Amino acid sequence: MTGGARFRLPWDRRRRPAAAVEHVRPRGYRHIASVRVGVDAVREAREAAAGHFAQAGVAPGSAFADAVLLVVSELVTNVLRHAAHSPVADVGITVAAGHLVVGVADAEPRLPDLTDDGMGAGLRLVAELAADYDGEVSAESAVDHGGKVVLVRFRIPS
């Protein structure tokens, strides 16, 4: 643009037409905490997750918050049981598009068996909690190291 001409939007930024708003992706939120694998890992992971509930839009003390914290506890407990050689577990909370995803990564490359017959009591509980909030459990190889990440997706209640 030359001569000081300025581009003008055909509408006021504060009052965008519906068509302009519905195509704008909502901003997400993500936090990852690394906790040392050891006796305090579950407590530290729960505290790290709970400490970011406000930014993630989760009401502390709600049934949903309790479900998320129980999932964090179970997944970190599984790291202690099945990937104890991992020096740390990375616990992530990601919120976007009405969903909250808990991810726990460790250095063990073996993926958990997520079939009904293959899951232990802890993962079965995690799957039930996810299902209560129209969610699911999955596991995949980690992209940035030789381990894995277990992901639990929830639909955030309105």
Beta strands, then each sheet from edge to edge (+ up, - down):
strand 1: 29-36
strand 2: 88-96
strand 3: 99-106
strand 4: 136-141
strand 5: 148-155
sheet 1: 1+ 2- 3+ 5- 4+
end
